[in-house]
């Protein structure tokens, strides 16, 4: 028979946030997103980090879909959709964006 102290261990609550790099909240309405081989659609950039972003767009995208994302003053950035629901799309960039671009976007949205 196990004692009460050893029968059950306390389990720490699961963390909701698994990112290792914080995202910066921004509101940039002049972002665009497009599927490969199609025309760009307007999108609102909601948050961003060097490794990914979350966009609000009227189009439905699916997980693992490849996209081109463009922000003011940047070239198109290739990204992969991580999740999409309720008009929001979270993307992971294929390569981290430059710090100067990230800084300019976080300063622009203040």
C-alpha positions in Angstrom: 0.0 0.0 0.0 1.4 3.4 -1.0 1.5 6.3 1.3 -0.5 9.4 0.6 2.7 11.3 0.0 4.0 9.0 -2.7 0.7 8.0 -4.3 0.2 11.2 -6.3 2.7 13.8 -7.4 1.7 17.4 -8.0 1.9 18.2 -11.6 2.7 21.7 -12.7 0.1 23.3 -15.0 1.0 23.2 -18.7 2.3 26.3 -20.3 0.2 27.7 -23.0 3.0 29.7 -24.5 5.7 27.4 -26.1 7.6 30.0 -28.1 11.2 30.6 -27.1 11.2 34.1 -28.7 8.6 36.6 -27.6 6.3 38.1 -30.3 5.8 41.8 -30.5 2.2 43.1 -30.8 1.8 45.3 -33.8 -1.0 46.6 -36.0 0.2 47.1 -39.5 -2.6 47.3 -42.1 -0.5 47.4 -45.2 0.9 43.8 -45.2 0.1 41.4 -48.0 0.0 37.7 -48.2 -0.2 35.4 -51.3 -0.1 31.8 -52.2 2.6 30.8 -54.6 1.5 31.6 -58.1 -1.5 33.8 -57.2 -2.2 37.5 -56.6 -1.5 39.1 -53.2 -4.3 39.8 -50.7 -4.4 42.5 -48.1 -3.7 41.4 -44.5 -3.2 43.0 -41.1 -0.1 42.1 -39.2 -1.1 41.4 -35.6 2.2 40.2 -34.1 5.7 39.4 -35.2 9.0 37.9 -34.1 12.2 37.2 -36.0 10.9 33.7 -36.7 7.2 34.1 -37.5 4.1 36.2 -37.4 0.3 36.2 -37.0 -1.8 37.8 -39.7 -5.5 38.6 -40.1 -6.7 37.9 -43.6 -10.1 37.3 -45.2 -8.8 34.2 -47.0 -8.6 30.7 -45.5 -5.2 29.1 -45.4 -4.4 25.6 -44.3 -1.6 24.2 -42.1 1.7 23.5 -43.9 0.7 25.7 -46.9 3.5 27.8 -48.3 3.0 31.6 -48.6 4.8 34.8 -49.4 4.3 37.5 -46.8 5.3 41.2 -47.5 5.6 44.0 -45.0 6.1 47.7 -45.7 9.7 48.3 -46.8 10.5 44.6 -47.2 10.9 42.1 -50.0 8.6 39.1 -50.0 9.3 36.7 -47.2 8.6 32.9 -47.7 6.7 31.3 -44.8 4.9 28.2 -43.9 1.4 28.2 -42.2 1.6 26.7 -38.7 -2.1 27.1 -38.0 -5.1 29.0 -39.3 -8.5 29.7 -37.7 -11.2 32.4 -37.3 -9.6 34.6 -40.0 -6.1 34.5 -38.3 -3.0 32.8 -39.8 0.2 32.0 -37.9 3.3 31.6 -40.1 6.8 30.5 -39.5 9.4 32.2 -41.7 11.7 30.0 -43.7 14.6 32.1 -42.4 14.7 34.6 -39.6 14.0 38.2 -40.7 16.6 40.9 -40.2 16.7 42.7 -36.9 16.5 46.1 -38.6 13.2 45.1 -40.3 11.7 43.8 -37.1 12.8 46.9 -35.2 11.3 49.2 -37.9 7.9 47.4 -37.8 7.7 47.4 -34.0 8.6 51.1 -33.9 6.1 52.0 -36.7 3.2 50.5 -34.8 3.7 52.5 -31.6 
